[in-house]
Amino acid sequence: MAVRRPLTLEEREEIAVGRARGEGVREIARSIGRNLSVISREVCRNRVLRRGSSSLARSAFRCWCTCDLSVSCQ
């Protein structure tokens, strides 16, 4: 069983900078040496947290259902 290593603060910052530059999750994952799914989950989580609390559950469910790993999660 693989050990899940949490993202470091530096990795989270790299993800934020990459997204601000318009990079996709594949490119970010490659640049920091992490699995695509880890980056995709992080991007989806942060996208949901930026919204108002009233739509948090609905947004989280939508992200979980529709987040396609082949494209950037926007």
N, CA, C and O of each residue as an XYZ file, in Angstrom:
296
protein
N       0.849     -1.183      0.000
C       0.000      0.000      0.000
C       0.886      1.235      0.000
O       1.834      1.335      0.779
N       0.570      2.163     -0.874
C       1.367      3.383     -0.991
C       1.093      4.312      0.188
O      -0.026      4.392      0.693
N       2.129      5.001      0.606
C       1.999      5.963      1.697
C       1.601      7.301      1.110
O       2.226      7.786      0.167
N       0.563      7.894      1.667
C       0.126      9.219      1.201
C       0.930     10.278      1.920
O       0.897     10.387      3.146
N       1.643     11.044      1.147
C       2.471     12.122      1.681
C       1.726     13.436      1.470
O       1.445     13.811      0.332
N       1.406     14.135      2.553
C       0.665     15.395      2.369
C       1.493     16.432      1.615
O       2.723     16.412      1.654
N       0.809     17.321      0.942
C       1.491     18.398      0.239
C       2.153     19.337      1.252
O       1.585     19.653      2.297
N       3.342     19.761      0.918
C       4.030     20.732      1.765
C       3.536     22.130      1.423
O       2.885     22.335      0.398
N       3.844     23.078      2.275
C       3.473     24.465      2.009
C       4.104     24.945      0.702
O       3.471     25.657     -0.078
N       5.345     24.552      0.476
C       6.029     24.956     -0.756
C       5.330     24.389     -1.992
O       5.192     25.078     -3.003
N       4.887     23.126     -1.905
C       4.184     22.523     -3.038
C       2.850     23.227     -3.281
O       2.462     23.451     -4.428
N       2.149     23.573     -2.201
C       0.879     24.291     -2.341
C       1.103     25.661     -2.987
O       0.300     26.112     -3.804
N       2.190     26.305     -2.613
C       2.518     27.594     -3.225
C       2.832     27.432     -4.700
O       2.408     28.250     -5.516
N       3.573     26.383     -5.057
C       3.887     26.122     -6.468
C       2.614     25.874     -7.273
O       2.502     26.313     -8.417
N       1.658     25.169     -6.672
C       0.381     24.926     -7.343
C      -0.341     26.247     -7.567
O      -0.851     26.497     -8.660
N      -0.390     27.090     -6.547
C      -1.063     28.381     -6.661
C      -0.412     29.260     -7.723
O      -1.102     29.908     -8.510
N       0.907     29.279     -7.742
C       1.628     30.080     -8.736
C       1.373     29.524    -10.138
O       1.135     30.282    -11.078
N       1.423     28.204    -10.270
C       1.161     27.581    -11.568
C      -0.231     27.882    -12.082
O      -0.409     28.172    -13.265
N      -1.231     27.815    -11.195
C      -2.604     28.114    -11.605
C      -2.735     29.582    -11.998
O      -3.437     29.912    -12.953
N      -2.055     30.467    -11.254
C      -2.107     31.894    -11.571
C      -1.500     32.165    -12.946
O      -1.930     33.081    -13.648
N      -0.508     31.375    -13.326
C       0.121     31.508    -14.653
C      -0.720     30.877    -15.754
O      -0.433     31.049    -16.939
N      -1.765     30.144    -15.359
C      -2.613     29.490    -16.345
C      -2.162     28.091    -16.714
O      -2.625     27.541    -17.713
N      -1.272     27.504    -15.933
C      -0.796     26.147    -16.205
C      -1.884     25.139    -15.845
O      -2.681     25.364    -14.934
N      -1.903     24.040    -16.566
C      -2.836     22.957    -16.275
C      -2.300     22.058    -15.173
O      -1.132     22.147    -14.795
N      -3.167     21.192    -14.664
C      -2.757     20.318    -13.566
C      -1.658     19.339    -13.991
O      -0.797     18.992    -13.182
N      -1.677     18.897    -15.228
C      -0.617     17.988    -15.695
C       0.755     18.652    -15.647
O       1.730     18.062    -15.181
N       0.812     19.873    -16.132
C       2.075     20.609    -16.149
C       2.576     20.873    -14.728
O       3.767     20.736    -14.449
N       1.670     21.248    -13.845
C       2.048     21.507    -12.449
C       2.536     20.222    -11.792
O       3.554     20.220    -11.101
N       1.810     19.136    -12.009
C       2.200     17.848    -11.418
C       3.600     17.444    -11.872
O       4.417     16.988    -11.073
N       3.861     17.615    -13.155
C       5.182     17.276    -13.696
C       6.269     18.148    -13.079
O       7.349     17.662    -12.742
N       5.977     19.442    -12.934
C       7.005     20.363    -12.458
C       7.375     20.150    -10.993
O       8.519     20.394    -10.608
N       6.423     19.698    -10.166
C       6.767     19.484     -8.761
C       6.953     18.014     -8.407
O       7.252     17.673     -7.263
N       6.775     17.155     -9.395
C       7.048     15.735     -9.178
C       6.017     15.009     -8.334
O       6.355     14.108     -7.566
N       4.759     15.403     -8.479
C       3.678     14.744     -7.748
C       2.685     14.152     -8.732
O       2.660     14.517     -9.907
N       1.873     13.239     -8.240
C       0.871     12.580     -9.054
C      -0.196     13.581     -9.496
O      -0.552     14.499     -8.756
N      -0.694     13.388    -10.707
C      -1.718     14.246    -11.276
C      -2.946     14.323    -10.382
O      -3.512     15.403    -10.210
N      -3.365     13.210     -9.812
C      -4.576     13.208     -8.999
C      -4.417     14.038     -7.727
O      -5.388     14.628     -7.252
N      -3.211     14.092     -7.172
C      -2.952     14.898     -5.975
C      -3.164     16.378     -6.300
O      -3.802     17.107     -5.541
N      -2.622     16.802     -7.429
C      -2.744     18.205     -7.833
C      -4.200     18.532     -8.154
O      -4.705     19.581     -7.755
N      -4.867     17.645     -8.868
C      -6.256     17.865     -9.243
C      -7.138     18.007     -8.008
O      -7.976     18.907     -7.948
N      -6.959     17.131     -7.025
C      -7.740     17.221     -5.783
C      -7.482     18.540     -5.069
O      -8.413     19.177     -4.575
N      -6.230     18.946     -5.016
C      -5.883     20.202     -4.342
C      -6.533     21.397     -5.040
O      -7.070     22.289     -4.381
N      -6.485     21.413     -6.358
C      -7.090     22.504     -7.116
C      -8.599     22.528     -6.881
O      -9.173     23.597     -6.676
N      -9.244     21.368     -6.908
C     -10.687     21.305     -6.681
C     -11.041     21.743     -5.268
O     -12.004     22.486     -5.073
N     -10.286     21.297     -4.295
C     -10.558     21.699     -2.909
C     -10.476     23.206     -2.750
O     -11.358     23.817     -2.147
N      -9.444     23.798     -3.276
C      -9.267     25.240     -3.122
C     -10.291     26.026     -3.914
O     -10.709     27.103     -3.491
N     -10.692     25.511     -5.038
C     -11.726     26.186     -5.821
C     -13.015     26.234     -5.023
O     -13.702     27.255     -5.025
N     -13.352     25.163     -4.352
C     -14.570     25.088     -3.562
C     -14.480     26.014     -2.356
O     -15.458     26.684     -2.023
N     -13.335     26.066     -1.701
C     -13.200     26.864     -0.486
C     -13.296     28.359     -0.740
O     -13.585     29.118      0.184
N     -13.066     28.790     -1.943
C     -13.138     30.216     -2.254
C     -14.572     30.701     -2.411
O     -14.818     31.907     -2.414
N     -15.499     29.800     -2.538
C     -16.900     30.178     -2.725
C     -17.570     30.404     -1.379
O     -17.020     30.066     -0.331
N     -18.763     30.978     -1.422
C     -19.524     31.216     -0.201
C     -19.910     29.918      0.488
O     -20.064     28.891     -0.172
N     -20.065     29.950      1.782
C     -20.341     28.746      2.548
C     -21.693     28.128      2.222
O     -21.875     26.927      2.422
N     -22.649     28.912      1.725
C     -23.968     28.367      1.426
C     -23.933     27.351      0.288
O     -24.755     26.435      0.241
N     -22.991     27.513     -0.616
C     -22.918     26.583     -1.748
C     -21.774     25.591     -1.617
O     -21.442     24.902     -2.581
N     -21.169     25.510     -0.444
C     -19.984     24.664     -0.259
C     -20.267     23.197     -0.554
O     -19.514     22.574     -1.302
N     -21.313     22.633      0.003
C     -21.597     21.210     -0.194
C     -21.926     20.917     -1.653
O     -21.433     19.941     -2.219
N     -22.753     21.753     -2.260
C     -23.124     21.553     -3.664
C     -21.898     21.659     -4.566
O     -21.733     20.868     -5.494
N     -21.039     22.639     -4.291
C     -19.834     22.820     -5.095
C     -18.864     21.666     -4.923
O     -18.249     21.210     -5.887
N     -18.730     21.200     -3.700
C     -17.828     20.072     -3.438
C     -18.312     18.839     -4.178
O     -17.510     18.115     -4.769
N     -19.619     18.592     -4.153
C     -20.162     17.434     -4.847
C     -19.970     17.558     -6.345
O     -19.597     16.588     -7.006
N     -20.223     18.750     -6.894
C     -20.054     18.973     -8.330
C     -18.593     18.751     -8.732
O     -18.310     18.127     -9.754
N     -17.680     19.263     -7.926
C     -16.264     19.097     -8.210
C     -15.905     17.618     -8.182
O     -15.191     17.131     -9.059
N     -16.395     16.908     -7.181
C     -16.091     15.485     -7.042
C     -16.627     14.699     -8.225
O     -15.981     13.766     -8.701
N     -17.814     15.076     -8.702
C     -18.452     14.342     -9.794
C     -17.868     14.672    -11.158
O     -17.818     13.812    -12.037
N     -17.425     15.913    -11.342
C     -17.080     16.344    -12.688
C     -15.599     16.597    -12.909
O     -15.189     16.879    -14.035
N     -14.799     16.504    -11.882
C     -13.381     16.833    -12.039
C     -12.721     15.802    -12.949
O     -12.550     14.644    -12.569
N     -12.359     16.227    -14.131
C     -11.738     15.363    -15.131
C     -10.225     15.534    -15.045
O      -9.710     16.641    -15.203
N      -9.516     14.437    -14.794
C      -8.069     14.507    -14.630
C      -7.334     14.821    -15.922
O      -6.147     15.146    -15.897
N      -8.029     14.726    -17.057
C      -7.349     14.966    -18.321
C      -7.272     16.452    -18.667
O      -6.528     16.846    -19.565
N      -8.037     17.269    -17.959
C      -8.011     18.711    -18.222
C      -7.855     19.448    -16.917
O      -8.028     18.859    -15.850
N      -7.531     20.728    -16.979
C      -7.397     21.495    -15.749
C      -8.768     21.717    -15.135
O      -9.751     21.901    -15.853
N      -8.835     21.701    -13.853
C     -10.095     21.819    -13.119
C     -10.378     23.295    -12.872
O      -9.757     23.899    -11.998
N     -11.292     23.881    -13.616
C     -11.574     25.312    -13.490
C     -12.989     25.562    -13.096
O     -13.393     26.715    -12.947
